[in-house]
Amino acid sequence: MSLVSEVAGLVVAWLVSTLAVWLALKIFPGKQKRESLTGAAVTALAGGLIYWIFHSVIRIPLISGVVAFFVWLYALRKLQGVGWLGALGLTILIWIINGILDLFLPALKL
């Protein structure tokens, strides 16, 4: 795969994740710090970087996934101004929305 297609895939994945985060923030009850599309983009980028860093550094998938999950919860707490349960609720919503979006976007083949 060429560098251009890899970068394009990364950008499209980030945009889809941004949409999922934004929708989750709109659905989630209460007012979060960064409910805007820009705030959702920052949150999606932070989540992507957290998972990428931990999966690159810790080469054991289960351990890196668990560690990244808790760091992601902490980042959601700080970025969106919610508690631990709020961050967990947002995470579940984001994953569900991402799963639904993935059902409709397989034609992109990224």
C-alpha positions as CSV (number, residue, x, y, z in Angstrom):
1,M,0.0,0.0,0.0
2,S,1.4,3.4,-0.9
3,L,2.0,6.2,1.6
4,V,-0.8,8.3,0.1
5,S,-3.4,5.7,0.5
6,E,-2.3,5.0,4.1
7,V,-2.5,8.7,5.0
8,A,-5.9,8.9,3.2
9,G,-7.1,5.9,5.2
10,L,-5.9,7.5,8.4
11,V,-7.7,10.8,7.7
12,V,-11.0,9.0,6.7
13,A,-10.8,6.9,9.9
14,W,-10.2,10.0,12.0
15,L,-13.2,11.8,10.4
16,V,-15.4,8.8,11.0
17,S,-14.3,8.6,14.6
18,T,-14.8,12.3,14.9
19,L,-18.4,11.9,13.7
20,A,-18.9,9.0,16.2
21,V,-17.5,11.0,19.1
22,W,-19.6,14.1,18.1
23,L,-22.8,12.0,17.9
24,A,-22.1,10.3,21.3
25,L,-21.5,13.7,22.9
26,K,-24.9,14.9,21.5
27,I,-26.7,11.8,22.7
28,F,-25.0,11.6,26.1
29,P,-27.1,13.4,28.8
30,G,-25.6,16.6,30.4
31,K,-23.3,19.2,29.0
32,Q,-19.7,18.2,28.3
33,K,-16.8,20.6,27.9
34,R,-16.2,20.1,24.2
35,E,-19.4,19.2,22.6
36,S,-18.5,21.0,19.3
37,L,-17.3,19.3,16.2
38,T,-13.8,20.6,16.9
39,G,-13.9,19.2,20.4
40,A,-15.0,15.9,19.0
41,A,-12.1,16.0,16.5
42,V,-9.6,16.6,19.3
43,T,-11.1,13.8,21.4
44,A,-11.1,11.4,18.5
45,L,-7.5,12.3,17.7
46,A,-6.5,11.8,21.4
47,G,-8.2,8.4,21.4
48,G,-6.5,7.3,18.2
49,L,-3.1,8.5,19.5
50,I,-3.5,6.8,22.8
51,Y,-4.4,3.4,21.2
52,W,-1.6,3.7,18.6
53,I,1.0,4.6,21.2
54,F,0.1,1.8,23.6
55,H,-0.2,-0.8,20.8
56,S,3.2,0.3,19.4
57,V,5.0,0.3,22.8
58,I,3.4,-2.7,24.5
59,R,3.5,-5.5,21.9
60,I,1.1,-7.8,23.8
61,P,-2.4,-7.0,22.4
62,L,-4.5,-7.8,25.5
63,I,-2.3,-5.8,27.9
64,S,-1.8,-2.9,25.6
65,G,-5.6,-2.8,24.9
66,V,-6.4,-2.8,28.7
67,V,-3.9,-0.1,29.5
68,A,-5.0,2.1,26.5
69,F,-8.6,1.6,27.6
70,F,-8.0,3.1,31.1
71,V,-5.8,5.9,29.7
72,W,-8.6,6.6,27.2
73,L,-11.1,6.8,30.0
74,Y,-8.8,9.2,31.9
75,A,-8.4,11.4,28.7
76,L,-12.2,11.5,28.2
77,R,-12.6,12.6,31.8
78,K,-10.2,15.5,31.3
79,L,-11.3,16.4,27.8
80,Q,-15.0,16.3,28.4
81,G,-15.3,17.1,32.1
82,V,-17.2,13.9,33.1
83,G,-16.6,11.4,35.8
84,W,-15.3,7.8,35.5
85,L,-18.8,6.5,34.8
86,G,-19.5,9.3,32.4
87,A,-16.3,8.4,30.5
88,L,-17.3,4.8,30.5
89,G,-20.8,5.7,29.1
90,L,-19.3,7.9,26.4
91,T,-16.8,5.1,25.5
92,I,-19.6,2.6,25.1
93,L,-21.7,5.0,23.0
94,I,-18.7,5.9,20.8
95,W,-17.9,2.2,20.2
96,I,-21.6,1.4,19.3
97,I,-21.8,4.4,16.9
98,N,-18.4,3.4,15.4
99,G,-19.7,-0.1,14.9
100,I,-22.9,1.2,13.2
101,L,-20.9,3.5,11.0
102,D,-18.5,0.6,10.1
103,L,-21.5,-1.3,8.8
104,F,-22.3,1.4,6.3
105,L,-18.7,2.2,5.2
106,P,-17.2,-1.1,4.2
107,A,-17.1,0.0,0.6
108,L,-14.2,2.4,1.4
109,K,-12.0,-0.6,1.9
110,L,-9.5,1.3,4.1
